[in-house]
């Protein structure tokens, strides 16, 4: 399937699902079709929008923030970040296959990337927040294609770091961030989910309990 077919397929699916301003998103796809990595990141943006639509949200595609989300008369915005498969994932997979009968460490990005995985998430949150200038709740949606390095435990650690930094006054600008929603590549059979929402309790634009529960109940079928 050529990139034109992929783009048209995404356009048709989003329009049919009820997304608005889809043309703005399609323009971004068309402008980046020659860059495989960026194109894949943008495809994830569309899949994130579809996830919200299928879970009862209204969605408007935008340039920045990426998605305008509505539910029960309530509005919030989402910026989308895709963490690609990492070299450390490949290294970990080789080690796990070689030592199947042993417990081995995995997911440590420091040897290959210098920065710990949770600090990478925190840095993304800090970069993204600089682009956000609206007076409305804002969440960061993280899609992970890195099963060993960017998982729910990493996001939980990152949101704890962010909350602590806001509480002690180190990063007051991050008060704009209402929470992080992770779309994991791994389905948790016990928890019956692969989407996790982590609320930042020190935010300047707090979410209502209804929205927190709605975001926490998102599922991908």
C-alpha positions as CSV (number, residue, x, y, z in Angstrom):
1,X,0.0,0.0,0.0
2,X,1.4,3.4,-1.0
3,X,1.5,6.4,1.2
4,X,-1.4,8.0,-0.7
5,X,-3.6,4.9,0.2
6,X,-2.5,5.0,3.8
7,X,-3.3,8.7,4.1
8,X,-6.7,8.3,2.4
9,X,-7.5,5.4,4.7
10,X,-6.7,7.4,7.8
11,X,-8.8,10.3,6.5
12,X,-11.8,8.2,5.7
13,X,-11.7,6.4,9.1
14,X,-11.4,9.6,11.1
15,X,-14.1,11.4,9.2
16,X,-16.5,8.4,9.5
17,X,-15.7,8.2,13.3
18,X,-16.7,11.9,13.6
19,X,-13.5,13.8,13.9
20,X,-13.5,17.4,12.7
21,X,-10.8,19.5,10.9
22,X,-9.3,16.3,9.6
23,X,-7.9,18.2,6.6
24,X,-5.4,19.9,8.9
25,X,-4.1,16.5,10.0
26,X,-4.0,15.2,6.4
27,X,-1.9,18.1,5.4
28,X,0.6,17.2,8.0
29,X,0.7,13.6,6.8
30,X,1.2,14.7,3.2
31,X,3.9,17.2,4.1
32,X,5.9,14.5,5.9
33,X,5.4,11.4,3.8
34,X,9.0,11.3,2.8
35,X,10.2,11.0,6.4
36,X,9.4,7.5,7.5
37,X,9.9,8.2,11.2
38,X,7.9,11.4,11.4
39,X,5.2,9.9,9.1
40,X,4.9,7.0,11.6
41,X,4.7,9.4,14.5
42,X,1.9,11.3,12.8
43,X,0.0,8.1,12.0
44,X,0.0,7.4,15.7
45,X,-1.5,10.9,16.3
46,X,-4.4,9.8,14.1
47,X,-4.8,6.5,15.9
48,X,-4.8,8.4,19.2
49,X,-7.6,10.6,17.9
50,X,-9.5,7.5,16.8
51,X,-9.1,6.0,20.3
52,X,-10.7,9.0,21.9
53,X,-13.6,8.9,19.4
54,X,-14.3,5.3,20.0
55,X,-14.4,5.9,23.7
56,X,-17.1,8.6,23.5
57,X,-15.1,11.8,23.1
58,X,-15.5,14.6,20.5
59,X,-12.3,15.2,18.6
60,X,-11.0,18.1,16.6
61,X,-7.6,17.7,14.9
62,X,-5.3,20.7,15.2
63,X,-1.8,21.9,14.5
64,X,-0.9,22.6,18.1
65,X,-1.9,21.2,20.5
66,X,-2.5,18.1,18.4
67,X,-6.0,17.2,19.5
68,X,-8.9,19.2,21.0
69,X,-11.1,16.8,23.1
70,X,-14.6,17.2,24.4
71,X,-16.8,15.2,26.7
72,X,-20.1,16.1,28.3
73,X,-19.6,19.8,27.7
74,X,-16.0,19.7,29.0
75,X,-13.0,20.7,26.9
76,X,-9.3,19.7,27.2
77,X,-6.3,19.5,24.8
78,X,-3.8,16.8,24.1
79,X,-0.3,16.8,22.7
80,X,0.8,13.5,21.3
81,X,4.3,12.0,21.6
82,X,5.3,8.6,20.1
83,X,8.3,6.8,21.6
84,X,9.7,4.6,18.9
85,X,11.3,1.2,19.3
86,X,14.7,1.7,20.9
87,X,18.0,0.0,20.4
88,X,17.8,-1.0,24.0
89,X,14.6,-2.9,23.3
90,X,16.5,-5.0,20.7
91,X,19.4,-5.6,23.0
92,X,17.0,-6.6,25.8
93,X,15.1,-9.0,23.5
94,X,18.4,-10.7,22.4
95,X,19.4,-11.1,26.1
96,X,16.0,-12.5,27.1
97,X,16.1,-15.1,24.3
98,X,19.6,-16.1,25.2
99,X,18.9,-16.5,28.9
100,X,15.4,-17.8,28.9
101,X,15.7,-19.6,32.3
102,X,17.2,-16.6,34.1
103,X,15.8,-13.3,35.4
104,X,17.8,-10.5,33.7
105,X,17.5,-6.7,33.9
106,X,15.8,-4.9,31.0
107,X,14.6,-1.4,30.1
108,X,17.6,0.5,31.3
109,X,18.3,3.2,28.7
110,X,21.3,4.7,30.5
111,X,24.0,2.5,28.9
112,X,22.7,3.2,25.4
113,X,21.2,6.7,25.6
114,X,22.8,8.1,28.8
115,X,19.3,9.3,30.1
116,X,17.0,7.1,32.1
117,X,13.6,6.4,30.5
118,X,11.6,8.2,33.1
119,X,13.7,11.3,32.6
120,X,13.2,11.1,28.9
121,X,9.4,11.3,29.6
122,X,9.9,14.2,31.9
123,X,12.0,16.1,29.3
124,X,9.2,15.5,26.7
125,X,6.7,17.0,29.1
126,X,8.9,20.0,29.7
127,X,9.3,20.6,25.9
128,X,5.7,20.1,25.1
129,X,4.4,22.4,27.8
130,X,6.3,25.4,26.2
131,X,4.0,25.1,23.2
132,X,0.8,25.2,25.3
133,X,-0.7,28.7,25.8
134,X,-4.4,27.9,26.3
135,X,-6.3,28.4,29.6
136,X,-7.8,24.9,29.6
137,X,-6.8,21.5,30.9
138,X,-4.0,19.8,28.9
139,X,-2.8,16.2,28.9
140,X,0.2,14.5,27.3
141,X,-0.6,11.3,25.3
142,X,2.3,9.0,25.0
143,X,2.3,6.1,22.6
144,X,5.0,3.6,23.2
145,X,6.5,1.3,20.6
146,X,9.2,0.5,23.2
147,X,7.9,-2.4,25.2
148,X,10.9,-2.8,27.5
149,X,11.8,0.9,28.1
150,X,8.6,3.0,28.1
151,X,5.9,1.2,30.1
152,X,3.3,2.0,32.8
153,X,5.9,1.9,35.6
154,X,8.1,4.4,33.8
155,X,5.2,6.8,33.3
156,X,4.1,6.4,36.9
157,X,7.7,7.4,38.0
158,X,7.7,10.3,35.6
159,X,4.4,11.7,36.8
160,X,5.7,11.4,40.4
161,X,8.8,13.4,39.5
162,X,6.7,16.0,37.8
163,X,4.4,16.3,40.8
164,X,7.3,16.6,43.2
165,X,9.0,19.3,41.1
166,X,5.8,21.3,40.9
167,X,5.2,21.0,44.7
168,X,8.6,22.3,45.6
169,X,8.4,25.1,43.1
170,X,11.2,23.9,40.8
171,X,9.0,23.7,37.6
172,X,6.0,25.9,38.0
173,X,5.3,25.9,34.3
174,X,4.4,22.3,34.4
175,X,1.3,23.2,36.4
176,X,-0.4,23.4,33.0
177,X,0.0,19.6,32.6
178,X,-3.1,17.9,33.9
179,X,-1.8,14.3,33.4
180,X,-0.2,11.7,31.1
181,X,-2.1,9.1,29.2
182,X,0.0,6.1,28.1
183,X,-0.9,3.8,25.2
184,X,1.2,0.7,25.9
185,X,2.3,-1.8,23.3
186,X,1.7,-4.6,25.8
187,X,-1.8,-5.7,26.9
188,X,-2.0,-6.4,30.6
189,X,-4.1,-9.5,30.9
190,X,-4.5,-9.2,34.6
191,X,-5.6,-5.6,34.4
192,X,-7.4,-6.1,31.1
193,X,-6.0,-2.9,29.7
194,X,-3.2,-1.3,27.7
195,X,-4.2,2.3,28.3
196,X,-3.2,4.1,31.6
197,X,-4.0,7.6,32.8
198,X,-1.9,9.3,35.5
199,X,-3.4,12.5,36.9
200,X,-1.0,15.3,38.1
201,X,-2.6,16.4,41.4
202,X,-0.8,19.7,41.6
203,X,-2.1,21.1,38.3
204,X,-3.3,24.7,37.8
205,X,-6.1,23.5,35.6
206,X,-7.6,20.6,37.5
207,X,-9.7,17.9,35.8
208,X,-13.2,17.1,37.1
209,X,-13.7,13.7,38.6
210,X,-15.9,12.8,35.7
211,X,-13.1,13.4,33.2
212,X,-10.5,11.6,35.3
213,X,-12.8,8.6,35.5
214,X,-13.5,8.8,31.7
215,X,-9.8,9.0,30.8
216,X,-9.0,6.2,33.2
217,X,-11.6,4.0,31.6
218,X,-10.3,4.3,28.0
219,X,-9.8,1.0,26.3
220,X,-8.6,0.0,22.9
221,X,-10.6,-2.9,21.5
